[in-house]
Amino acid sequence: MKILEIIQKVYFCSMENELTLKRFIEIRRELGHTQTDFAQLLGVKNTTADIERGRTKLSGKVVAELLRQFKINPLWLFGESDQKHLDTSKTSVIPKVVTVDSAEQDNMVLVNAKAAAGYPQNIQDTSWYQQLPAFDMPIPEFRNATYRGFQVEGDSMLPNLRPGEWVLSRAIEHIDHVSPNKMYVVVLQDSVMVKKIERKPNSNNITLVSLNETYPPYDIKPFQIQEIWEVSSKLTFNVDATTETGLLRQLQQSMEELKKQVGQVKSGT
């Protein structure tokens, strides 16, 4: 091989490697991870700094993790395709682990607010689920599907869901199955939340919407979602006998009394 050909080959390999590293850094920043956080997600020791500086080779294991966790197209990563994500319209969001009882029947695991903090990181660890309480709901509405209970945290879904309540939710298979008129438990890479889900025409983004209007909606990419559970019912506590009708009646009575008092004051002046 001629010297000029060798120089050209080295140059183009260098350019391809530079593009790959640039795209690797782009992915990390787009996902909002530090070099240390990203290393932990990808199974890299300590930090991704050496990869990003070109000191450590981008291994096949890392490329495989980028595809598995974030649907990153390896061909795009190496500059051989313009399609960044694979299969974004049919992203699978089925449960990563299905729990069963001693009779090998599906049971319902309860994920409280404290456990939810570690749920995304342990989503495929079967042993982690063993520490969570589980039970069977022996009524027809909870048959022939996989259900999981999640405790509501925060007030973003008021007035429908209050902090501390529980939602019992059914697993769904694909993002395509969501409805804008329902509520969902959405498991991301680093958090668990209850939201409405909207899909805008001609957009690959998913919009997460709160019922409490003080919380603005925000967009995410489909590959950021690990699981989706459709809220089918809830468990609530501190139930009292005061209904909205009762509260309205009380308000009307108070207004009548106030009018009467004002009338008495006017007639006395």
N, C-alpha and C positions, 0 to 999 in steps of 0.2 A: 504494500500500500504506500502510495506517495505521501510525502510529508504534508503537502497541502491538504490532502484528503483526511489525514489524521487530525490536523488542526481543525478542519471544518466539523468533523465528527465530534471532537471534544467540545467545540463551541456550541453546537446544537444540543448536545447532551446537557451542557451547563445551562442553556436557556430553558430547556424542558424542566430541569430540576428546579430552577428558580421559579418557574410558573407554578409547579406543584407546591412548593413551600408557601408561595404567596396565597394560593387557594386554601391551603391548610390553615394558615393564619386567619384568612377571611372567614372560614367556617367557625373557628373558635370565637372570634370577635362577634360574629353574627349571633351566636348562641349565648353570648354574654358570660363566658367562662374565663377565669384566670388560667395561666399556664399550669398551675398546680391542680386546680379543679379538673381541667380538661385531661390532664395526665391520669388522674384517678379514674375518670370515666372510661378512658381508653386502655387502662391496664398498663400504663407507662410508669416507670419508676420516677418518683419525685416531681418532675416537671417536663413540659414539652419544649422548653427553651432550646435544648440542643438540637431537637428536630427542626425547629423554626430557623435556627442559625445554619443549618446544613451540616452540623457536626455529627449527627446521628442519622442513619438511614431510616426512611419512612418504611417500617416493616409491613409485611403482608397482614400481620395480626391487627395492626392499627387501621389499615385500609378496610379490613373486614369489619372492625368495630364501627367505623364511620358509616359503612353501608348498613349494618344491622341496627344501630341505634338511631341514626339520623338520615338514613336512605340516601347517602351521598354516593353518586355514581362514580366508581373508580376511574372510568374512562374520562369523565370530566376533570377529576382530580389530576390526572396525568396529561391534560391538555388535548385529549383525543375526541372530545365530544362537547357540544354546547349545552347538553341536558345535565343540569346540576343534580337533580333529585330523580330517583327511580320510583315509579309507581305511586306518585303522590295522590292521585285521585282514588286509589284503592288501598290506602294505607290500612293495614290490619290493626284493630284496636281490641282484639279479643283478650280475655284474661290470660296473663302469663302463667298463673297457677290456679288450679281449681281444687278446692279442698273437699274432702269427703269424710263421712263419719265411719264408725266401726263396721257398719253394714255396707260400706262402699257406695253410699248414697250422697249426692251433693248436699252440703250444708252451707249455712250462711255465716261467714266470718264477719265480726264486728270490728271496724277500724275506728278507734276513738281519735280525738284531736291530737293527742300526744303521739300515738302510733303513726298517724298520717304524716308526721314530719319525716319518718324514716321509710315510709311506704315506697316512694319512687326508687330509692336506692336498693331496696330489698325485694323488688317486685318479682324476681325470678328465684328467690331463695325459699325453697319449700320449708326449710327448718324454721325460718323467721315467722311463718304463719302459725306455727304450733303454739306460740306464746299468746295468740289472740283468742278471745272467747268466740265460740261458734255454737249455733243451734239450728234446729230444723223448724220450719214454719209449716205446720200440717193443714194448710188450707189450699184450695184449688188454684187460687191466683198466683201462688208461688211454686207451682209445679212446671215441669218441662222447660226449665231455663236455669241459668246460673245467676244467683243473687248475692249481693254483698251489702253490708250496712256501713255507712259512714256518718260520723258525727259532724254536725254543722259547726263551723268556726267563723266568727265574725258576723257582721250584719249586712253583707252585700246583697243578700237575697230577701231582705225584708220587703214587704210584710208576709210573704209566703212561708219563709223559713226563718226561725229564730235561732240565735246562738245556743248551742247545747242540745238542740233537737237532733234526731237521727233520721236519715233518709235510707230507705231500703230500695236498692237499685238493681236493675237487670242488665246483665252484660249484653253489649251489642258487638257485632262482628266488624263492621266497616263504618267509616265516617259518612259514607253515602246514605246510611240508614238513619241519620239524625233528622229531627224535625225542629223547626224554629219555634214551635208552640210548646215544647217540653223543656224540662230542666234535666241537666246531666251532671254527674260527677266526672270531672276531667282530670286524668292523671298525667301530668307533664313530667319532664325529666327531673324536676326539682321541687314539685309541689302538687298538692291535691286541692281542688276547688270545686264548688258547685256553681254552675253557670247555665245560661241559655247559649245555644250555639247557632250562629247564622253563617250562611255561605253566600257570598255575593257573586252575581253573575260575572263571568269573564275574569275571575280572580282565583288564584290558588290559595289565598289566605283564608283562615278560619277566624271568625270574630267571636270573642267571648263577651257575653253581655250580662250585666248584673240587673236585678229587678230594682234595687235601690239606686235611684238616679244620681246619687252623689258619687257613684263609682262609674267613671267613663268606660265605655267598651274599648277593647284593644285587640289587635290582630296577632295571630301566631301562624306558623307554618304547620301543615298536617303532620310532618315527620317529628314535630316536637311532642306529639301526643303518644303516650304509651297505651293507655286504656281509656275507654269511655263506658260509663254505666248510666243507663236511663233511669231517672228517679220515678218510681212507681207509687210509693207511699211514704209516710213519715211516722215516727214515734214522737209524741210531744208530751210534755210534763207540766205540772202546775196548772192543770185544767180547772177553770172555775165556771160558775153558772152564768156569768155575765156574757151576753151575746151582743153583737153589733146592734140588734134591734133593741135590746135592753138599754144599751148605752144611749141610743137615739131617744128612747122614751124618757130616760133620766134627763137628758139635755132639754127636751121639750118641756118637761115639768119645771125645770129650773128657770127656763125662759118665761113661762107663765107666771111663776112666783115673782120673778124680777119685774115683769110688767105690772103685776098687781101692786107691788111695793111702790113703783114709780107713780101709778095712778093714785095711790093713797097720799103720796107726798104732794102731788099736784092739787088734789082736792082739798088738802089742808092748808094750802098757801093762798 
